[in-house]
């Protein structure tokens, strides 16, 4: 039981790190980003990368997703419904 708790705790920490990196990425690469909302769901692929998804500026039609790679500490690939800088 403790092992499951530890794994969930590690996943939660990774998810928080991924959201932080995605926030930095969105503000650095896209125009007009005022508010970022994240969905609570995430997926960790076999390589250890984690997906983060959400929407921008309170508009659920302005969605984004990204894949955070902890090995490189970067957002690897993304899809963002916003204008690039």
N, C-alpha and C positions, 0 to 999 in steps of 0.2 A: 504494500500500500504506500509506503514512504517513497519508493521508487517512482510511482505514478505522480505523486505530489511534486517531487523534485523535477521530473520531466515537464510537468505543466508550468512550474515556476520558471524553468529555463525558457520554455516556449513563450511565456508571457513577457519575459525580459527581452527576448529576441524581437517580439512583435513591437514592443515599445521603442527599441532601437531602430527598427525598420520604419516606424512612423516618423521618428525624428529625422532620419535621413531623407525620407520622402518629402517631408515639409521643407527641408533645406533645398532639396532638388527642385521642387515646384517654385519656390520663391526665386531661386537663382536662374531658372531656365524659361519661365513663363511670365507674361504680363498680366496685370489685373487680378492677382491672387490676393484676396483680402481675408477669406475665411476658408478653412479646410476642415471637412468632417470625414471621419473614418468609419467604415463599417467594422463591426466587431469580429467578423469572420476572417480567417487567414488560412493559408495552405503552405506547408513546408514540403518542398520537393526533395527527392532523394539526395541531391547535392547539398542540402542544408539551406538553400535560398528560400526566402519567405515572400509570399505575395501580400501586398497591402492594397486596399481598394477604398474608394470614397467618392465624395463629390465636392464641388467648389462653390464658394460664395453663397451657400444656402440654396443652391439650385440643383435638385437631384438629377436633372437632365445633363448637367455638366460633370460627367463622371471621369474618374481617372483610375488607373491601376499601375502598379509597378512591382518589380521583382528585386528585392534587396538581397545582395550577396554578401554575407558576413565575412567571407574570406578576403574579398577585395574592399569591404566596407563602403560599397557603392550601390546605387540603384542601377541595375544592369539594363533592363529593358522596361519600357513604359508605354502607356497609351494615355494621353491627356487631352481633354476637350477644352483647350485654351490656346491662345496665341503665343507662339514662341517669341522670346526676346531677340 
